[in-house]
Amino acid sequence: LPILERIFSETLAPIGPIHSVLDIACGLNPMSIPWMSLERDFSYQAVDIYVDLIEFLNLYFKHFAINGKAGVADVLQSSPSHPVQVALIMKTIPCLEQLDKQAGGKLLDAIQAEIMLVSFPARSLGGRSKGMVQNYEAHFHELIRGKPWKIDRFEFPGELVFRVQTS
């Protein structure tokens, strides 16, 4: 996707060298590693609920000699809780909240990352915006209300991204 380089250069490059990444409900996000500002010695952990996807990603990591590990996880039940530098939560919260309205807040509280990239879709699958940016932005601010986090907002075609600095 042509937008990947822009998303990761604008959101991750200013952070500095990135050594560890946790990708929640990863989908095919790990395949965008070449566009991320990662150090040579980085580690990448990806979790998703689909076994066949996880098997594919582990083959991908092995084939390209990437220090990565993909594992099956239902983040509605339990989120990875080990500390990382960056956590990717890309277009994940709306999906989880279809099953559990409290899932977004619980997930953000559980993740132990210095930086979280949290994104939301800016358009429907049909390409309409339908006020999605305003709706998701308001919802995100509800999720983080009262937290002493620093938030930077980015808007890209099709995606609203928040960079959350937790420390």
C-alpha positions in Angstrom: 0.0 0.0 0.0 1.4 3.4 -1.0 0.4 5.0 2.3 2.5 2.7 4.5 5.7 4.5 4.2 4.1 7.8 5.0 2.2 6.4 8.0 5.2 4.9 9.6 7.7 7.7 8.7 5.4 10.3 10.2 4.4 8.4 13.3 7.4 6.3 14.2 10.5 8.0 12.8 10.4 10.8 15.4 10.5 8.3 18.2 14.1 7.3 17.5 15.5 3.8 17.3 12.9 1.2 17.9 14.0 -2.1 19.5 10.8 -3.9 20.4 7.3 -4.0 18.9 4.1 -5.7 20.0 1.5 -5.9 17.2 -2.0 -6.6 18.6 -4.6 -8.3 16.3 -1.8 -7.9 13.8 -3.4 -9.2 10.6 -0.8 -8.7 7.9 0.8 -5.7 9.6 4.1 -7.5 10.1 4.6 -7.5 6.4 5.0 -3.7 6.6 8.2 -4.1 8.8 10.4 -2.7 5.9 8.6 0.6 6.2 9.0 0.9 10.0 12.0 2.7 11.6 13.3 -0.3 13.4 16.8 -0.9 14.7 18.8 -3.8 13.2 18.5 -5.8 16.5 14.7 -5.3 16.9 12.3 -7.9 18.1 8.7 -8.1 16.9 5.9 -10.0 18.5 2.6 -10.3 16.7 -0.6 -11.7 18.0 -3.9 -12.6 16.3 -6.7 -15.0 16.7 -6.3 -16.8 13.4 -4.0 -19.9 13.5 -3.4 -20.0 9.8 -2.3 -16.4 9.7 0.0 -17.0 12.7 1.6 -20.0 10.9 2.1 -17.8 7.7 3.7 -15.0 9.7 6.1 -17.3 11.4 7.1 -18.6 8.0 7.5 -15.0 6.8 9.7 -14.2 9.8 11.9 -17.3 9.2 12.2 -16.8 5.4 13.3 -13.1 5.8 15.4 -13.8 8.9 13.3 -11.4 11.0 13.6 -11.6 14.8 9.9 -12.0 15.1 7.4 -14.4 16.7 3.7 -14.6 16.0 1.4 -16.3 18.4 -2.3 -17.1 18.7 -4.0 -14.9 21.3 -7.6 -13.8 22.0 -6.9 -10.3 23.4 -10.5 -10.1 24.6 -9.5 -12.8 27.2 -5.9 -11.9 27.9 -3.5 -9.3 26.4 0.3 -9.7 26.3 1.6 -7.8 29.3 5.4 -7.8 28.9 7.0 -4.4 28.4 7.8 -3.2 24.9 8.9 0.0 23.3 6.1 0.3 20.7 2.7 -1.4 20.6 0.6 -1.3 17.3 -3.1 -1.4 17.8 -4.1 -0.7 14.2 -7.9 -0.5 13.4 -8.4 -3.1 16.2 -10.5 -1.4 18.9 -13.7 -1.0 16.8 -13.6 -4.7 15.9 -13.1 -5.8 19.5 -15.8 -3.5 20.8 -18.3 -5.2 18.5 -17.9 -8.2 20.9 -17.2 -6.3 24.2 -18.0 -2.6 24.6 -15.3 -2.3 27.3 -12.5 -4.0 25.2 -10.8 -0.8 24.0 -10.3 0.7 27.4 -9.2 -2.7 28.9 -6.7 -3.2 26.1 -5.2 0.2 26.4 -4.8 -0.2 30.1 -3.3 -3.7 29.8 -0.6 -3.0 27.2 2.8 -2.1 28.7 4.4 0.0 26.0 6.2 3.3 26.0 4.5 4.2 22.8 1.2 2.9 21.4 0.1 3.6 17.8 -3.7 3.3 17.9 -5.6 3.7 14.7 -9.2 3.8 13.5 -10.7 3.5 10.1 -11.5 6.9 8.5 -13.8 5.5 5.9 -16.2 2.6 5.5 -15.4 -0.4 3.3 -17.6 1.3 0.7 -15.3 4.4 0.8 -17.7 6.7 2.7 -16.5 8.8 5.7 -19.9 9.0 7.3 -18.4 11.1 10.2 -16.2 8.3 11.2 -13.2 10.5 12.0 -15.1 12.7 14.4 -16.9 9.7 16.0 -13.7 7.6 16.5 -11.7 10.7 17.7 -14.3 11.4 20.4 -14.5 7.8 21.4 -10.7 7.6 21.7 -10.6 10.6 23.9 -13.2 8.9 26.1 -11.1 5.8 26.3 -8.0 7.8 27.5 -9.8 10.4 29.7 -7.9 11.0 32.9 -4.7 9.3 31.7 -1.5 11.4 31.9 -0.5 10.4 28.4 0.8 12.6 25.6 -1.2 12.2 22.4 -0.3 13.2 18.9 -3.0 12.9 16.2 -2.4 12.0 12.5 -4.9 11.7 9.7 -4.1 9.8 6.6 -6.3 8.7 3.7 -8.5 6.0 5.2 -6.9 6.0 8.7 -6.9 8.1 11.8 -3.8 7.4 14.0 -3.0 8.4 17.5 0.6 8.2 18.9 0.3 7.7 22.6 3.3 8.3 24.8 2.6 6.6 28.1 5.8 7.6 29.9 
